[in-house]
Amino acid sequence: MRLITSIVLILALKSSLFAQYKQEKLLFGVAYYDEYMPYERLEKDVAMMKESGINFVRIAESTWSTVEPQDNVFDFHHIDRGLDAMHKAGIKVIIGTPTYAVPTWLVKKYPAILVTTPQGQRQYGARQNMDITNVNFRFHAERVIRKIMEHVKNHPAIIGYQVDNETKSYQTSGENVQKAFVQYMKTKYKTLDNINKAFGLDYWSNRINNWADFPSVNGTINASLKAEFEKFQRGLVTDYLAWQTKIVKEYAKPTQFVTQNFDLDWRGFSYGIQTDVDHFAAAKPLDVAGIDIYHPTQENLTGIEISLGGDIARSMKNGKNYFLIETEAQGFPQWTPFPNQLRLQAFSHLASGASMIGYWHWHSIHNSAETYWKGLLSHDFEPNPTYLEAQTIGKDFNRLNDKLIGLKKNNEVALLFSNEAQSAFNAFSFGWGAREKYNDILRPIYDALYKMNVGVDMIDPSTNFSFGENEFGKYKMIVVPALYAASDALMNKLNQFVKDGGHVVYTFKSGFSDENVKVRTTIQPGLINEACGISYSQFTFPNGVSLKNDPYKVGVANNKIHTWMELITPTTAEVLAYYDHPQWGKYAAVTQNKFGNGLATYIGFMTTPVLTEQILKQALVKSNLWGKAQELSFPLITKSGINNQGKILHYFFNYSDSPKTIQYNYKAGSELLSSQAISANSSVEIEAWGVKIIEEK
């Protein structure tokens, strides 16, 4: 009997060791900073959180100088207070490692910790001002992480950990980083002859003939070398986050997660693909992908940034649900939400596959840099309209948890992005006279698909694909913006996708150079010319050019082209649009080619938003991807998926300030927020900035 009992215990222990974090409740919460509070109010804050349905807080990620006020002197007072108070109230806690903001004593002791960039060494004051590769920074960062983890690891309130915060390389490029880059180049390219040839370094006497002479790349004029250094810098971020994750996982329980709050390219709000991080590579060691999404509200609330950030985060882990770790409650003064907008935003995140909504932050700060970035509570800590609206979200999340958690999405359209192409494209913006960057090409394409209610996955072939058999096969259409730099393997893979029956839509500047940003010597557009059925050797800047005869019926104002035009000659392709110009009128602007069992569409110029939408619409129709969802268009947005109970959910959003009526053309079901029965082919009214969630029977 004792033997049987022992075996059972051993098996149970073994099973527990290999347990994984399993989320059973939607997470709805805030970042909370007890150390920032102007007076004692922890108990009151917890009570107000409970009233709002908040079930988690994130703490400690900004607290290094509080946790370690002097070298090797530790104080966990604020962490302990927060953990104990939240646990007593039944609120879960995420602990953040505090390494993105370094304390004064550390910089005083090791001045070289402050990052050196091409513009010189940064000064103390702002966050994210350190060299993430500096050995002294790494030593002290590891020590503070381990001290915190040793102190908190057994606390029952903790459900997971966040490593660092919106991590990037911060342009680190000092002498130590330059030396590491040389070693990286030795390992990757083996010989200087290989580098000189691949990167074309004979130009302007940039040739390197001795490893000891390898120059700093801070002043390079060689786009290949610049792009490779940016790739190396992104690799530093990947390594740094993997290093932190490994440390945290030494202490974390198998049922706890480790995540990171990635951010996006910033244009005053979350805009596009992050330039400085390979998100898909950096997310690999994490249990759950996390993201921060900030966006305009009021009249400018569209939901596009919510959808884009969600699609990126979900795609980082091959379709798994993701955490929205930070978004604004009130945010900037111009972002104070209209009534209903906080609810609209929250359910929009769920519709993209989020399983957590986290506001930055609980309370507004009374001084320093982010005084006017308001939290869920204003500076007076009193209930306000945004806080009261959050209460309705918390209640609905709790009431409908089993229906809403774990939404799975199955999209047939993908948007292929590439950090390598982004670096290369951006490096040549001066060379081709444009202000546009890579994200200025990608975003209008994503925006158009979103407004037509086309569900999208994001694919990053540099980290997600090994170019085996049929890895793109789940999609019917792949849209490829400005794939300026790409390997032969990727180009051939896209050709095969078309040959097998898929549809690729390319924009200008795709296929032009290899992965080392060296322009291909073949007929342009490089290896995709056969699939696209076109060639070109010249390009120019448009001046008063439009499309002949307005083929997409968009009107004079929207039929114009700008920024760039390639002078395309079809070989086997059908011409969908010609340029309207006395000299360039014989050249094609948009083409479509049958190749094998599929289609390849090529757009040779920078389109207006309306023209982008119409070209993509035509491509979707040709691919049999124009369905029920496309009967609606912005400001009426719909997203669908399958919940944990195997039921189909349809989300409908009204991104406008007036009520709208839709025709519900799916199977009969129940509107979850109101518990109202909905029959097939019935009319459903959605209030201004409103949302309906219908579960099919």
C-alpha angles and dihedrals in degrees: 000000000000090000092052091047091050092050091050091050092048092049091047091050092047091049092050092050090059096042117125133214107272118188115216100164132050107247117231117175156106145251108260128198114189089174091063096054116118092213140006110290108130093122091049092048092052091050092051090048091054089051088055096051091246108163103176141033131194115221144169101031093114099039111091095119090048096045093043107026091170134015108296093350111119133195119181095175098120094042091050093048091051096045095048095045093048093046091052089053095045093248116140124227136219114201118212124204106241099221103115094076116047125209123246096245091058093055091044090054096042112022091178089069087082106091122255113217132177086272093054135263118331122237127237119265111066124076121251092037098128136099104248090203097053110121094219092049090049092050094052094039090054092047095052091045092052093045091052093044093048089050099047105026096104098043109122095215094068118099098168152335137250118212115219119318132272087333122203136154091258088219091289106184108144126137094280091052092047090054091049090050091055090053090048090052091049091052095045102039102024097205138041089233089062091050095045091051098042094046100036093235095164086084113105090355092291089139113129114215101172130038089224089060095054102134130219108271093217091098100035121139091192111103092200093057092042092051092047091052090051089051088051091050091051087051089056088058092048091050093045094053092045088051092052092044091053091053094048093047090057086070105025119100117243090247092056123084133224118213142159132218104233117191134206137236106295127228097160084300136030105299119160150322111346110249097204104047135055092219096187093051094043092050095057098091092043123096094216130018113237130193142184115222123185123175145162119275136185110054090349097058107120104151091232095118090046090053096042094048091046094049091050094048094045091048093051089074098035098265101322120141115270139207122249093209098175135022131141125271094184102340119162116015089252089056098057097133126242116237111289094017096102089055092045090052095047095052091043088061091051090050090059092051105271117152095184134048113195124179123211096245153359100215137018116254119240100214145007131047101331101040092125097043095095125209131211087287122048124230092280093058090225126132112276134178093270092050091048091050089050088058090062091051092050092050093048092047090053095044095046098033097121091050098045107036121095100020110186121204130202111194125182096197125069133188112214115213131177131197088203092055089045093055092046095046093047092048090061099046089105090048096056097037100242133131091207120107128199093274090054087064096040099045099058089051092049091044091053093050091047093050090052090051094245111156112228138196119200117228126195107189094191091070109012102051135054091188095247124145121318097340092152090045098107090068131075095195134025120192114206117193120196098334089181097160120035139143124252087246092060094045091050091047091055090047089053091049089058093044090053092055106276128127121233121192112199129188127210118290093038121137092006100126138021125250090278091057091250111143112246116247092214125093108292136280080046120224094353093062093095094049090044093043094221144101137195137175102177136057135173146174114275119238114187093338124151136165116280114258093354092269094189094047095233099138132248097290094051097039093072124107126213147177100024143011131188117209099230127194115195118226102176099345127109112238111234095178138010128203115258102224134116093239104025099039094106092062126090121242101183125022139176126200135191109225119174106317096334147059136248120199119194125195110196101191145039108277133208114248094255092048091048090055094049095048091049091046090056090049092050092050091050089052094050090245097124104104145141095306090059091061083081126055137180129333082035107064126183131187129177141194145147120269129215090270092059093251124135114242123200118197117198121191132188109208095186141084096245132065117264133198122217132189108237105217102175134087118301116273148139129287100229102205094054100024087231121152113240121200125209116269092015131138117252123192119213118197123230109293086001137147136209125192115197122189114201116232 
